[in-house]
């Protein structure tokens, strides 16, 4: 790793989130599969409609990168609401969210231009989690991140592990065309730096379990029911400044 990598700066707003994420209790519906992870649930609705100058989460909202063409994101770069998702491919709760909730959020909010989802690799379960994170990044270099994401989170997928052969199989399932380039990207310094950047950002927020989310800076943690995300997105949308331009279908579906 490069020693010149910028450290994550923790300001007052980030400290608030760290406290919330650290002290939360898990209230979501538990998935059928049992795993080592025990995520907590955060919903912070107070102040959702506050003016920006009164918003303690304004600093966290700035963590949304809004990079045009980011292969690990879906939705308009200028969407009024950004949900940042920190997740691990070996996390059963992340799989539950990916299968049960995320597709509905995409259909309801991303395709209408309201929501952008930005993925952050947050591998916390060891070497295979790290490898899967790099594999997802490598698939993204060929525009197939979300297809890799779907394959890795399919029912029964994580039980097959994320060894070298398995990652190649997932890349094939995702429609990655150049598997040699995929293998090279998988082991590249760029992949490691990208995963490390996301990981450090999550730890700086106080996240210790997956999945963890920021919805315009408001933390949510755990595989929460759909209603929890709907309430958070609707509140954030109501509080967001007007963006002006109407979304196009193509922009709303970018990256999928």
C-alpha positions, -999 to +999 in steps of 0.1 A: +000+000+000+011+035-007+022+054+023+009+086+008-027+075+009-049+102+025-061+093+060-098+095+067-106+127+085-131+123+114-150+154+122-179+161+146-205+146+123-186+114+118-181+110+155-219+112+159-223+084+134-196+063+151-214+066+184-247+056+168-232+027+149-214+015+179-243+016+203-271+004+180-291-028+187-302-052+160-340-051+153-342-062+117-358-095+107-331-121+108-323-140+076-328-177+074-290-185+072-269-182+103-236-165+101-209-151+124-220-116+118-244-098+142-253-065+127-271-038+145-299-015+133-298+023+132-326+045+121-321+082+129-351+101+119-349+131+142-337+161+123-345+145+089-362+177+077-339+201+095-322+229+076-287+221+063-271+244+089-288+225+117-281+191+102-255+171+123-251+146+094-241+171+068-205+160+070-215+124+066-236+133+036-204+146+020-190+111+020-212+104-011-187+105-039-211+111-068-185+101-094-199+100-128-194+066-144-185+049-111-190+012-119-197+004-082-227+028-082-261+029-097-283+059-103-279+095-113-247+112-100-269+142-091-298+122-075-313+141-045-307+110-022-275+089-020-274+057-001-239+045+007-237+008+014-208-009+033-210-046+028-191-079+027-198-107+002-196-134+030-223-116+051-256-134+052-274-102+061-259-084+032-272-112+009-306-108+024-306-071+017-293-077-019-320-103-027-350-090-008-347-052-005-323-037-029-341-047-062-372-030-049-353+002-039-338+003-074-372-001-091-389+024-068-363+051-064-332+046-086-351+042-118-372+073-110-340+094-104-346+099-067-319+076-053-283+067-061-267+037-044-229+037-039-213+005-029-183+004-006-164-029-002-162-036+036-146-070+040-146-080+076-145-118+075-110-125+064-090-134+033-119-147+012-139-116+019-110-095+008-106-116-024-144-113-032-142-075-027-113-073-052-132-096-075-162-073-075-139-043-082-122-062-110-156-071-126-165-034-123-136-025-145-154-043-173-188-028-164-201-060-147-199-051-110-237-054-104-239-087-122-210-100-101-228-086-070-260-105-080-241-138-086-221-135-053-253-129-033-275-155-050-290-181-026-264-206-016-235-187-033-215-178-002-214-214+010-193-222-021-166-198-009-146-172-027-114-190-037-096-183-070-116-207-091-148-196-076-142-160-083-135-168-119-167-188-120-186-158-106-170-135-132-182-159-159-217-158-145-215-120-144-207-119-181-171-106-177-157-110-212-119-108-206-112-132-179-074-128-182-079-090-176-102-099-147-075-121-131-049-094-135-072-067-121-081-090-092-045-091-080-037-055-088-025-028-065-054-006-077-079-032-065-062-034-031-061+003-027-098+007-037-109-019-011-086-005+016-100+030+010-136+018+014-126-003+045-109+026+062-139+049+055-163+024+072-140+018+102-137+056+106-175+058+109-175+032+137-190+005+116-181-029+129-208-050+112-223-054+078-244-042+061-242-006+072-257+023+053-257+061+051-288+076+036-279+113+029-257+109+059-283+092+082-270+058+094-289+026+091-274-007+100-285-043+094-308-060+069-338-038+078-373-043+064-382-024+033-402+001+052-372+013+071-354+023+039-385+038+024-390+060+054-353+071+054-353+078+016-386+096+017-374+118+046-341+125+029-358+133-004-382+158+013-353+175+030-330+176-001-327+208-022-344+207-056-322+194-084-342+208-112-336+184-141-359+155-147-342+120-148-340+099-179-345+062-178-310+055-191-294+076-163-315+060-137-304+025-148-267+033-153-244+005-141-270-023-140 
